[in-house]
Amino acid sequence: MNNSRFVSAIIGMQYVSRWKEFSPRYKDNAASHSFRCASIAVLAGIAEEQLFGHSVNKLQLVARALLHDLNETVTGSIKYVTKKDKHVAGHIQTLEGEVSKDIVSRLSKSLQPRFYDYIVDAEDDTYIGQLVRGIDTFDAMLFCKREYERDSSTLFKEKYEELRGELLRSPCQSIPWLLEQSEQDEGIRQFLHHILNLDLIERWGGSFNLVPDNDATHSFRVAAMSLFNGLLEAERFGRKDIDLYRLLGKSLLHDVVEGVSGDVASPIKKSSPAIRQAFEQYEREVAKEMVGQLPAFLHQELTDFLVDAKDDTYEGELVDIADKIDALIKSNLEMRNNPHYGDKYYQQLIHIQHHYENPCVIFFLAYILHDLTYDHFVR
């Protein structure tokens, strides 16, 4: 098995550009898009249950929305019009399926059935698959709307109108509902605004970086890593009490508050107990305000995912672990070219080794980390 292949793929997602043929004002990539799709899937899943009475597997929905484009790390971002062309559509679909199957085949045997569903079957013809396709279109519509509202180009306006028409015809009730709410409900509109603009919050400011990073791409990796770790502990190490849906929701939304607060460097936040407590209280209040503006039926789950992302539950601990693993990977990739990150790497590694004995941490350090150096990653 080569589980590092999956981790390399989630890192590589940020290098798959989207919309570049339209020369957008705001750059986009597959990692940011997938983060947004999974976050939107959280809203859609709750709406399907609470408003429309549909019994949907919300874990399956959010996980598929998160990983549905993972094959693009090999195929690249193929234009929609090309995917639909009668001459090549079948070949593209076959190629994407083969790439997805190859990624899954490298995973530990115990993980393959679940990840096959989340990656290979992500956009199948089931109701969940249709929801994923609708959410993908909804995110594309939001991106185009932001572009045409801030630029004079007619290309994005025309694309926006086309995608909006598709959403109105969706057979999944939560999709036209999301469209309507994004235009009429201020709380939903603001929440989607924060999700859409999280890629504008740059991380690791003040350091020379070869690998660019922002809160959207980071949140995508943390969510994918959390899902991997949670499934690993459940399927391979027998920890059956993990609520994987809660884990995925918490990991996805753990940094959404930084859309308001910005990414304050950890050494500043933790420079003293008083400062740490002040920042925690500030971010918690901002998160509560975000949730409070949403429709009431969303409050319970969004409070758990956004306000209490890193609570004292085991799911909260796994979010914190994935967050720190992502920082370790970042330092590992950068330290070859920046000695500053060498210090960060060893500090982070020591912290992880001294504070966590979780099976997923031991597995990552033993079987995955050594394959994620800059030399292995850049091919």
C-alpha beads as a LAMMPS data file, in Angstrom:
LAMMPS data file: protein, C-alpha beads

379 atoms
378 bonds

1 atom types
1 bond types

-500.0 500.0 xlo xhi
-500.0 500.0 ylo yhi
-500.0 500.0 zlo zhi

Masses

1 110.0

Atoms # bond

1 1 1 0.000 0.000 0.000
2 1 1 1.050 3.587 -0.638
3 1 1 -1.227 5.820 1.411
4 1 1 1.039 8.782 0.723
5 1 1 -0.369 8.788 -2.833
6 1 1 -3.689 10.006 -1.420
7 1 1 -1.984 12.676 0.688
8 1 1 0.114 13.818 -2.285
9 1 1 -3.085 14.128 -4.306
10 1 1 -4.799 16.350 -1.744
11 1 1 -1.678 18.553 -1.621
12 1 1 -1.548 18.722 -5.413
13 1 1 -5.157 19.866 -5.784
14 1 1 -4.195 23.509 -5.305
15 1 1 -2.083 23.371 -8.486
16 1 1 -5.056 22.436 -10.675
17 1 1 -6.255 25.807 -11.986
18 1 1 -9.879 26.571 -12.792
19 1 1 -11.374 29.209 -15.121
20 1 1 -7.973 30.368 -16.391
21 1 1 -9.218 30.450 -19.990
22 1 1 -11.579 33.254 -18.829
23 1 1 -8.737 35.226 -17.172
24 1 1 -10.621 35.669 -13.881
25 1 1 -9.864 38.491 -11.464
26 1 1 -9.888 35.942 -8.629
27 1 1 -7.729 32.855 -9.171
28 1 1 -9.316 29.500 -8.433
29 1 1 -8.089 25.932 -8.062
30 1 1 -9.487 22.471 -7.428
31 1 1 -8.656 22.515 -3.706
32 1 1 -10.504 25.774 -3.021
33 1 1 -13.418 24.644 -5.185
34 1 1 -13.648 21.292 -3.396
35 1 1 -13.556 22.995 0.020
36 1 1 -16.415 25.236 -1.031
37 1 1 -18.417 22.327 -2.486
38 1 1 -18.089 20.330 0.726
39 1 1 -19.067 23.350 2.851
40 1 1 -22.104 23.972 0.646
41 1 1 -22.917 20.249 0.926
42 1 1 -23.214 20.682 4.698
43 1 1 -25.983 23.244 4.145
44 1 1 -27.649 21.167 1.444
45 1 1 -27.625 17.996 3.534
46 1 1 -29.245 19.685 6.524
47 1 1 -31.840 21.329 4.273
48 1 1 -32.677 18.015 2.588
49 1 1 -33.443 16.525 6.016
50 1 1 -34.928 19.431 7.930
51 1 1 -36.877 21.236 5.195
52 1 1 -37.726 18.557 2.645
53 1 1 -37.915 15.417 4.769
54 1 1 -35.375 13.419 2.747
55 1 1 -33.278 10.851 4.572
56 1 1 -29.827 11.469 3.102
57 1 1 -26.467 10.110 4.172
58 1 1 -24.866 13.439 5.051
59 1 1 -21.410 11.938 5.571
60 1 1 -21.519 10.405 2.115
61 1 1 -22.748 13.670 0.583
62 1 1 -20.083 15.885 2.163
63 1 1 -17.262 13.387 1.606
64 1 1 -18.171 13.000 -2.074
65 1 1 -18.404 16.771 -2.508
66 1 1 -14.955 17.080 -0.921
67 1 1 -13.209 14.442 -3.043
68 1 1 -15.166 14.384 -6.313
69 1 1 -12.425 16.185 -8.278
70 1 1 -9.394 14.369 -6.857
71 1 1 -8.659 12.757 -10.233
72 1 1 -7.867 16.224 -11.628
73 1 1 -4.421 16.004 -10.060
74 1 1 -3.662 13.743 -13.046
75 1 1 -6.195 14.738 -15.720
76 1 1 -6.073 18.472 -15.074
77 1 1 -9.154 20.674 -15.074
78 1 1 -10.866 19.769 -18.357
79 1 1 -13.322 22.366 -19.636
80 1 1 -17.009 21.556 -19.189
81 1 1 -17.736 21.956 -22.896
82 1 1 -14.991 19.460 -23.703
83 1 1 -16.324 16.928 -21.203
84 1 1 -19.709 17.078 -22.917
85 1 1 -18.406 16.761 -26.505
86 1 1 -19.758 13.615 -28.166
87 1 1 -16.364 12.675 -29.593
88 1 1 -14.359 12.699 -26.347
89 1 1 -16.870 12.613 -23.469
90 1 1 -16.752 8.833 -23.095
91 1 1 -12.958 8.733 -23.225
92 1 1 -12.643 11.497 -20.616
93 1 1 -15.082 9.743 -18.301
94 1 1 -13.133 6.495 -18.634
95 1 1 -9.813 8.234 -17.970
96 1 1 -11.135 10.052 -14.899
97 1 1 -12.524 6.777 -13.567
98 1 1 -9.206 4.996 -14.064
99 1 1 -7.291 7.746 -12.270
100 1 1 -9.757 7.720 -9.373
101 1 1 -9.530 3.934 -9.097
102 1 1 -5.731 4.108 -9.095
103 1 1 -5.724 6.584 -6.182
104 1 1 -8.083 4.331 -4.216
105 1 1 -6.060 1.200 -5.037
106 1 1 -3.004 2.637 -3.261
107 1 1 -4.883 3.009 0.025
108 1 1 -4.908 0.415 2.792
109 1 1 -7.369 -2.374 1.996
110 1 1 -9.606 -1.474 4.929
111 1 1 -10.081 2.055 3.558
112 1 1 -10.738 1.222 -0.071
113 1 1 -14.520 0.530 0.001
114 1 1 -15.394 3.876 1.609
115 1 1 -12.992 5.912 -0.501
116 1 1 -14.150 4.124 -3.657
117 1 1 -17.605 5.477 -2.894
118 1 1 -16.331 8.991 -2.088
119 1 1 -13.938 9.295 -5.064
120 1 1 -14.872 6.912 -7.885
121 1 1 -18.663 6.989 -7.422
122 1 1 -18.847 10.610 -6.268
123 1 1 -21.010 11.840 -9.160
124 1 1 -23.001 8.713 -9.972
125 1 1 -26.722 8.673 -10.812
126 1 1 -27.945 8.206 -7.241
127 1 1 -29.689 11.079 -5.468
128 1 1 -26.456 11.830 -3.584
129 1 1 -24.527 11.870 -6.865
130 1 1 -27.061 14.285 -8.359
131 1 1 -26.716 16.490 -5.292
132 1 1 -22.938 16.558 -5.702
133 1 1 -23.309 17.609 -9.338
134 1 1 -25.804 20.300 -8.351
135 1 1 -23.508 21.608 -5.620
136 1 1 -20.603 21.671 -8.071
137 1 1 -22.720 23.811 -10.418
138 1 1 -23.868 26.031 -7.541
139 1 1 -20.277 26.790 -6.561
140 1 1 -19.383 27.558 -10.196
141 1 1 -22.361 29.923 -10.322
142 1 1 -21.198 31.722 -7.163
143 1 1 -17.702 32.110 -8.597
144 1 1 -19.023 33.529 -11.881
145 1 1 -21.340 35.907 -10.038
146 1 1 -18.462 37.299 -7.988
147 1 1 -16.435 37.784 -11.154
148 1 1 -19.062 39.616 -13.198
149 1 1 -20.080 41.833 -10.250
150 1 1 -16.482 43.032 -9.903
151 1 1 -15.473 43.182 -13.550
152 1 1 -16.802 44.431 -16.866
153 1 1 -16.304 41.087 -18.665
154 1 1 -19.479 39.679 -20.179
155 1 1 -18.088 36.129 -20.270
156 1 1 -18.713 35.466 -16.593
157 1 1 -22.146 37.108 -16.672
158 1 1 -23.223 34.840 -19.516
159 1 1 -21.830 31.799 -17.700
160 1 1 -23.555 32.863 -14.489
161 1 1 -26.932 33.089 -16.227
162 1 1 -26.403 29.690 -17.857
163 1 1 -25.499 28.004 -14.566
164 1 1 -28.325 29.727 -12.691
165 1 1 -30.780 28.295 -15.208
166 1 1 -29.358 24.790 -14.639
167 1 1 -29.797 25.159 -10.879
168 1 1 -33.446 26.117 -11.226
169 1 1 -34.040 22.857 -13.105
170 1 1 -32.261 20.650 -10.542
171 1 1 -34.298 17.623 -9.369
172 1 1 -32.788 18.007 -5.867
173 1 1 -34.940 20.365 -3.798
174 1 1 -32.087 21.800 -1.755
175 1 1 -30.316 23.132 -4.872
176 1 1 -32.942 25.680 -6.063
177 1 1 -33.534 26.418 -2.367
178 1 1 -29.859 27.328 -1.950
179 1 1 -30.070 29.537 -5.013
180 1 1 -33.137 31.329 -3.681
181 1 1 -31.629 31.775 -0.214
182 1 1 -28.324 33.042 -1.611
183 1 1 -30.297 35.844 -3.258
184 1 1 -32.840 36.585 -0.523
185 1 1 -31.552 35.530 2.914
186 1 1 -28.826 37.790 4.301
187 1 1 -27.486 35.164 6.716
188 1 1 -27.063 32.509 4.006
189 1 1 -25.630 35.106 1.623
190 1 1 -23.048 36.237 4.178
191 1 1 -22.087 32.663 5.059
192 1 1 -21.546 31.797 1.394
193 1 1 -19.583 35.038 1.022
194 1 1 -17.213 33.932 3.797
195 1 1 -16.832 30.489 2.222
196 1 1 -16.199 31.928 -1.241
197 1 1 -13.631 34.450 -0.048
198 1 1 -11.677 32.230 2.324
199 1 1 -9.075 31.730 -0.410
200 1 1 -8.185 35.413 -0.039
201 1 1 -6.852 34.803 3.479
202 1 1 -3.191 33.959 2.935
203 1 1 -1.306 31.782 5.407
204 1 1 2.320 31.827 6.560
205 1 1 2.707 35.564 6.063
206 1 1 6.178 36.961 6.650
207 1 1 7.929 33.815 5.398
208 1 1 9.432 33.046 1.994
209 1 1 7.157 30.362 0.556
210 1 1 7.639 28.151 -2.477
211 1 1 4.266 26.495 -1.806
212 1 1 1.469 29.115 -1.697
213 1 1 -1.248 28.591 0.865
214 1 1 -4.531 30.126 1.951
215 1 1 -7.340 29.223 4.310
216 1 1 -9.488 27.530 1.650
217 1 1 -6.773 25.159 0.389
218 1 1 -5.689 24.531 3.991
219 1 1 -9.264 23.711 5.042
220 1 1 -9.591 21.304 2.121
221 1 1 -6.446 19.431 3.182
222 1 1 -7.415 19.373 6.868
223 1 1 -10.858 17.989 5.988
224 1 1 -9.437 15.323 3.650
225 1 1 -6.775 14.367 6.201
226 1 1 -9.367 14.248 9.002
227 1 1 -11.565 11.950 6.941
228 1 1 -8.586 9.704 6.194
229 1 1 -7.544 9.604 9.867
230 1 1 -11.068 9.002 11.132
231 1 1 -11.701 6.165 8.688
232 1 1 -8.275 4.681 9.432
233 1 1 -8.994 4.535 13.147
234 1 1 -12.521 3.206 12.598
235 1 1 -11.759 0.580 9.942
236 1 1 -8.200 -0.504 10.678
237 1 1 -7.913 0.106 14.418
238 1 1 -11.503 -0.659 15.462
239 1 1 -12.453 2.740 16.890
240 1 1 -16.142 2.560 15.980
241 1 1 -17.340 5.442 18.179
242 1 1 -16.026 8.206 15.886
243 1 1 -18.793 10.311 14.346
244 1 1 -17.244 10.782 10.919
245 1 1 -19.860 13.294 9.791
246 1 1 -19.182 15.531 12.807
247 1 1 -15.451 15.140 12.218
248 1 1 -15.773 16.169 8.577
249 1 1 -18.040 19.122 9.355
250 1 1 -15.748 20.409 12.101
251 1 1 -12.598 20.061 9.998
252 1 1 -14.195 21.827 7.028
253 1 1 -15.394 24.870 8.958
254 1 1 -12.729 25.178 11.642
255 1 1 -11.142 28.271 10.039
256 1 1 -14.182 29.968 8.478
257 1 1 -14.065 32.559 11.254
258 1 1 -10.761 33.772 9.793
259 1 1 -12.751 35.217 6.919
260 1 1 -13.548 37.949 9.453
261 1 1 -10.608 37.826 11.867
262 1 1 -7.820 37.093 9.364
263 1 1 -5.030 34.545 9.822
264 1 1 -3.192 35.675 12.960
265 1 1 0.106 33.819 13.371
266 1 1 -0.022 31.108 16.026
267 1 1 3.008 32.445 17.995
268 1 1 1.144 35.750 18.379
269 1 1 -2.107 34.101 19.450
270 1 1 -0.284 31.972 22.008
271 1 1 2.328 34.459 23.193
272 1 1 0.745 34.541 26.668
273 1 1 -2.197 32.838 28.399
274 1 1 -4.103 36.129 28.497
275 1 1 -3.606 36.829 24.785
276 1 1 -4.521 33.254 23.888
277 1 1 -7.736 33.458 25.908
278 1 1 -8.603 36.833 24.368
279 1 1 -8.192 35.540 20.805
280 1 1 -10.189 32.386 21.570
281 1 1 -13.017 34.470 23.024
282 1 1 -12.953 36.895 20.077
283 1 1 -13.040 34.130 17.452
284 1 1 -15.759 32.285 19.341
285 1 1 -17.940 35.391 19.435
286 1 1 -17.406 36.000 15.706
287 1 1 -18.343 32.386 14.977
288 1 1 -21.483 32.632 17.130
289 1 1 -22.523 35.761 15.264
290 1 1 -22.059 33.994 11.905
291 1 1 -24.242 31.093 13.016
292 1 1 -26.818 33.371 14.628
293 1 1 -27.521 35.053 11.290
294 1 1 -28.401 31.731 9.634
295 1 1 -31.901 30.183 9.610
296 1 1 -32.709 28.526 12.944
297 1 1 -32.771 24.950 11.606
298 1 1 -29.046 25.233 10.800
299 1 1 -27.963 26.465 14.229
300 1 1 -27.394 23.185 16.059
301 1 1 -25.050 21.557 13.554
302 1 1 -23.302 24.764 12.470
303 1 1 -22.601 25.680 16.109
304 1 1 -20.968 22.290 16.576
305 1 1 -18.971 22.576 13.343
306 1 1 -17.978 26.246 13.432
307 1 1 -18.134 27.537 17.018
308 1 1 -17.012 24.299 18.726
309 1 1 -14.768 22.936 15.952
310 1 1 -11.925 21.938 18.285
311 1 1 -13.925 20.997 21.340
312 1 1 -12.980 18.332 23.901
313 1 1 -14.588 15.462 21.990
314 1 1 -12.467 12.928 20.128
315 1 1 -13.651 14.437 16.850
316 1 1 -12.419 17.844 18.012
317 1 1 -9.046 16.327 18.870
318 1 1 -8.787 14.738 15.419
319 1 1 -9.412 18.142 13.815
320 1 1 -6.571 19.593 15.875
321 1 1 -4.341 16.675 14.841
322 1 1 -5.063 17.158 11.137
323 1 1 -4.426 20.892 11.510
324 1 1 -1.001 20.216 13.009
325 1 1 -0.189 17.482 10.488
326 1 1 -0.914 19.977 7.709
327 1 1 1.549 22.442 9.275
328 1 1 4.127 19.652 9.529
329 1 1 3.687 18.784 5.836
330 1 1 3.966 22.466 4.879
331 1 1 7.244 22.822 6.815
332 1 1 8.557 19.580 5.341
333 1 1 7.946 20.845 1.800
334 1 1 9.474 24.268 2.446
335 1 1 12.538 23.530 4.577
336 1 1 14.684 22.373 1.643
337 1 1 14.726 25.975 0.417
338 1 1 14.162 27.934 3.622
339 1 1 16.064 27.085 6.856
340 1 1 13.388 28.956 8.801
341 1 1 11.004 26.122 8.039
342 1 1 13.559 23.582 9.239
343 1 1 13.111 24.938 12.756
344 1 1 9.330 24.969 12.346
345 1 1 9.375 21.379 11.111
346 1 1 11.274 19.996 14.100
347 1 1 9.260 22.041 16.587
348 1 1 6.019 20.790 15.061
349 1 1 7.262 17.206 14.884
350 1 1 8.327 17.223 18.536
351 1 1 4.999 18.724 19.575
352 1 1 3.047 16.035 17.706
353 1 1 5.238 13.232 19.066
354 1 1 4.944 14.473 22.642
355 1 1 1.226 15.238 22.687
356 1 1 -0.481 12.565 20.587
357 1 1 -0.424 8.786 20.708
358 1 1 -3.483 8.325 18.518
359 1 1 -3.214 5.439 16.045
360 1 1 -3.642 7.788 13.088
361 1 1 -0.694 9.917 14.238
362 1 1 1.598 6.928 14.674
363 1 1 0.498 5.607 11.269
364 1 1 1.151 8.962 9.579
365 1 1 4.616 9.359 11.092
366 1 1 5.584 5.773 10.278
367 1 1 4.118 5.261 6.808
368 1 1 3.344 8.601 5.140
369 1 1 5.501 11.531 6.265
370 1 1 8.758 10.278 4.742
371 1 1 7.172 10.280 1.255
372 1 1 6.111 13.933 1.437
373 1 1 9.445 15.698 0.979
374 1 1 9.889 18.348 -1.693
375 1 1 11.907 15.921 -3.861
376 1 1 9.125 13.322 -3.790
377 1 1 6.353 15.839 -4.283
378 1 1 7.765 17.801 -7.241
379 1 1 8.081 15.458 -10.201

Bonds

1 1 1 2
2 1 2 3
3 1 3 4
4 1 4 5
5 1 5 6
6 1 6 7
7 1 7 8
8 1 8 9
9 1 9 10
10 1 10 11
11 1 11 12
12 1 12 13
13 1 13 14
14 1 14 15
15 1 15 16
16 1 16 17
17 1 17 18
18 1 18 19
19 1 19 20
20 1 20 21
21 1 21 22
22 1 22 23
23 1 23 24
24 1 24 25
25 1 25 26
26 1 26 27
27 1 27 28
28 1 28 29
29 1 29 30
30 1 30 31
31 1 31 32
32 1 32 33
33 1 33 34
34 1 34 35
35 1 35 36
36 1 36 37
37 1 37 38
38 1 38 39
39 1 39 40
40 1 40 41
41 1 41 42
42 1 42 43
43 1 43 44
44 1 44 45
45 1 45 46
46 1 46 47
47 1 47 48
48 1 48 49
49 1 49 50
50 1 50 51
51 1 51 52
52 1 52 53
53 1 53 54
54 1 54 55
55 1 55 56
56 1 56 57
57 1 57 58
58 1 58 59
59 1 59 60
60 1 60 61
61 1 61 62
62 1 62 63
63 1 63 64
64 1 64 65
65 1 65 66
66 1 66 67
67 1 67 68
68 1 68 69
69 1 69 70
70 1 70 71
71 1 71 72
72 1 72 73
73 1 73 74
74 1 74 75
75 1 75 76
76 1 76 77
77 1 77 78
78 1 78 79
79 1 79 80
80 1 80 81
81 1 81 82
82 1 82 83
83 1 83 84
84 1 84 85
85 1 85 86
86 1 86 87
87 1 87 88
88 1 88 89
89 1 89 90
90 1 90 91
91 1 91 92
92 1 92 93
93 1 93 94
94 1 94 95
95 1 95 96
96 1 96 97
97 1 97 98
98 1 98 99
99 1 99 100
100 1 100 101
101 1 101 102
102 1 102 103
103 1 103 104
104 1 104 105
105 1 105 106
106 1 106 107
107 1 107 108
108 1 108 109
109 1 109 110
110 1 110 111
111 1 111 112
112 1 112 113
113 1 113 114
114 1 114 115
115 1 115 116
116 1 116 117
117 1 117 118
118 1 118 119
119 1 119 120
120 1 120 121
121 1 121 122
122 1 122 123
123 1 123 124
124 1 124 125
125 1 125 126
126 1 126 127
127 1 127 128
128 1 128 129
129 1 129 130
130 1 130 131
131 1 131 132
132 1 132 133
133 1 133 134
134 1 134 135
135 1 135 136
136 1 136 137
137 1 137 138
138 1 138 139
139 1 139 140
140 1 140 141
141 1 141 142
142 1 142 143
143 1 143 144
144 1 144 145
145 1 145 146
146 1 146 147
147 1 147 148
148 1 148 149
149 1 149 150
150 1 150 151
151 1 151 152
152 1 152 153
153 1 153 154
154 1 154 155
155 1 155 156
156 1 156 157
157 1 157 158
158 1 158 159
159 1 159 160
160 1 160 161
161 1 161 162
162 1 162 163
163 1 163 164
164 1 164 165
165 1 165 166
166 1 166 167
167 1 167 168
168 1 168 169
169 1 169 170
170 1 170 171
171 1 171 172
172 1 172 173
173 1 173 174
174 1 174 175
175 1 175 176
176 1 176 177
177 1 177 178
178 1 178 179
179 1 179 180
180 1 180 181
181 1 181 182
182 1 182 183
183 1 183 184
184 1 184 185
185 1 185 186
186 1 186 187
187 1 187 188
188 1 188 189
189 1 189 190
190 1 190 191
191 1 191 192
192 1 192 193
193 1 193 194
194 1 194 195
195 1 195 196
196 1 196 197
197 1 197 198
198 1 198 199
199 1 199 200
200 1 200 201
201 1 201 202
202 1 202 203
203 1 203 204
204 1 204 205
205 1 205 206
206 1 206 207
207 1 207 208
208 1 208 209
209 1 209 210
210 1 210 211
211 1 211 212
212 1 212 213
213 1 213 214
214 1 214 215
215 1 215 216
216 1 216 217
217 1 217 218
218 1 218 219
219 1 219 220
220 1 220 221
221 1 221 222
222 1 222 223
223 1 223 224
224 1 224 225
225 1 225 226
226 1 226 227
227 1 227 228
228 1 228 229
229 1 229 230
230 1 230 231
231 1 231 232
232 1 232 233
233 1 233 234
234 1 234 235
235 1 235 236
236 1 236 237
237 1 237 238
238 1 238 239
239 1 239 240
240 1 240 241
241 1 241 242
242 1 242 243
243 1 243 244
244 1 244 245
245 1 245 246
246 1 246 247
247 1 247 248
248 1 248 249
249 1 249 250
250 1 250 251
251 1 251 252
252 1 252 253
253 1 253 254
254 1 254 255
255 1 255 256
256 1 256 257
257 1 257 258
258 1 258 259
259 1 259 260
260 1 260 261
261 1 261 262
262 1 262 263
263 1 263 264
264 1 264 265
265 1 265 266
266 1 266 267
267 1 267 268
268 1 268 269
269 1 269 270
270 1 270 271
271 1 271 272
272 1 272 273
273 1 273 274
274 1 274 275
275 1 275 276
276 1 276 277
277 1 277 278
278 1 278 279
279 1 279 280
280 1 280 281
281 1 281 282
282 1 282 283
283 1 283 284
284 1 284 285
285 1 285 286
286 1 286 287
287 1 287 288
288 1 288 289
289 1 289 290
290 1 290 291
291 1 291 292
292 1 292 293
293 1 293 294
294 1 294 295
295 1 295 296
296 1 296 297
297 1 297 298
298 1 298 299
299 1 299 300
300 1 300 301
301 1 301 302
302 1 302 303
303 1 303 304
304 1 304 305
305 1 305 306
306 1 306 307
307 1 307 308
308 1 308 309
309 1 309 310
310 1 310 311
311 1 311 312
312 1 312 313
313 1 313 314
314 1 314 315
315 1 315 316
316 1 316 317
317 1 317 318
318 1 318 319
319 1 319 320
320 1 320 321
321 1 321 322
322 1 322 323
323 1 323 324
324 1 324 325
325 1 325 326
326 1 326 327
327 1 327 328
328 1 328 329
329 1 329 330
330 1 330 331
331 1 331 332
332 1 332 333
333 1 333 334
334 1 334 335
335 1 335 336
336 1 336 337
337 1 337 338
338 1 338 339
339 1 339 340
340 1 340 341
341 1 341 342
342 1 342 343
343 1 343 344
344 1 344 345
345 1 345 346
346 1 346 347
347 1 347 348
348 1 348 349
349 1 349 350
350 1 350 351
351 1 351 352
352 1 352 353
353 1 353 354
354 1 354 355
355 1 355 356
356 1 356 357
357 1 357 358
358 1 358 359
359 1 359 360
360 1 360 361
361 1 361 362
362 1 362 363
363 1 363 364
364 1 364 365
365 1 365 366
366 1 366 367
367 1 367 368
368 1 368 369
369 1 369 370
370 1 370 371
371 1 371 372
372 1 372 373
373 1 373 374
374 1 374 375
375 1 375 376
376 1 376 377
377 1 377 378
378 1 378 379
